[in-house]
Amino acid sequence: MNLSPIYLERLAAAKQKGLNEGIQQGRNEAIQNERRIVIENLLRARFGSLDDELNSIIQPLSALTPEEFCPLLIQLSREELISRFR
């Protein structure tokens, strides 16, 4: 069975698109993981250990860029962080 050249081109393009999307998703997950680690470390440095309240704000904080979350983690009190991101 011979497949048309147009079909083969589209198939190759679809495979490449899927590969690129998978690579990008992996990068995004790695970035999110790195942000989470930075946020956890900053919270531990400021407040000692991570309790349930502090753990609950890590995910919303990690949605921000480092330029956005670093000043907040340095400047805001524990109570301000929890009320803002809970």
N, C-alpha and C positions, 0 to 999 in steps of 0.2 A: 504494500500500500504506500503510495507516494503522498506526502502532505504538501500542501501548497506553500510556496515561499512566504506569502503574506501570513499564513497561519503560523509558520515556524518563527517568523519575526515577532509576531504578537506573543507567542508562547515564551520566547526568550526575553522579551520586554517585561512580561508579567512576572517571570521568575526573578529577573533583576530587581524589579520593584519590590517584590516580597523580601528579597535578600536585604535591600536597602532599608526597608521598614523594620526588619528584624534587628539589623545593626543599630538603627536609631533608637529602637525601644530598649535595647541593651544598654546603650549609652545613657539614656534617660534614667533607667533604673540605677545605674552606677552613680550618676550624679545625685539622685535622691538619697541613695545610701550614704554617700559621702557627706551630704548636708545633714542627714540625721546624726551621723557620728559627731560632726562638729557641734551641732546643737546640744546633743547629750553631754559632750565634754564641757561646753561653756556652762550649761546648767549645773553640772556637778561642781565645777570650779567655783561658781557663785554661791550655790545653795547646799553644798555637801552631797547628799545622795538624791536619787530620783525616786520620788514617791508617785502614787497614782495620779495626783493632780498635775505634777510636772510632766509625767509621761503622756498625759492626755493632750498637752499642747505641742508636743514634738511634731506630729503630723502637720497641723496647720502652719507651724513655723517653717517646716521644710518646703512648703509650697512657695515661700518667698525666696528671693535671691539673697546671696550672702550679704550684699550691700544693704539689703533691707533688714534682714534678721539680726545681723551682728550688733548694730547700734541698739536695737531694742533689747537684746539679751544683756547688754552691758549697762544700759541706762534705766530700764524699768525694774521696779521691785517685783518680788515674787507674786504678790497679790495683783499688781497691775498686769503682769504677763498672763496670769491665769484668767483674770476677768476679760482680757482682750481677746484671748485665743481659745477660750473654752466654748 
